Structure formats: C-alpha cells, structure tokens
Amino acid sequence: MVRAEGVEATEFPDLANRFQVMSVPQTVINAGAGMVIGAVPEQNLLAELMRAMN
C-alpha cells in the first residue's frame, strides 16, 4: 500500500526547506528515509521505495 501527496514547493517553503527540496520533481519517501530527485524510470523509484522500507 502506498499513499502519495503532491506539494507545491513554492507555496509551502517551510516544508520544502524541511526536506531540502532543491529541484522539481523530488520525491521524499517516509519523511526522508529515501529520496528520488528528478523524473526517473519506474524501476528506479520502486528500488528506492524498497530500500527506504528496510
């Protein structure tokens, strides 16, 4: 099960600073346990999700 939320970094600068968002898109997994910067292939995103869950 995966829950995802989209946040506009320019509208929520405190949240963007909290997770050190420097580029868009940036995917933060489990409050920083994992992170993907840029548009990546599905396999790369899945691999980072799995890594962050361990």
TAUR-V937891 format. One record per helix or strand of 3 or more residues. SS is the DSSP state (alpha for helix, beta for strand). FROM is the first residue (numbers start at 1). TO is the last residue. If there is no record, write none. Layout:
SS;FROM;TO, SS;FROM;TO
//
This chain:
alpha;13;18, beta;26;29, alpha;30;32, beta;34;37, alpha;42;53
//
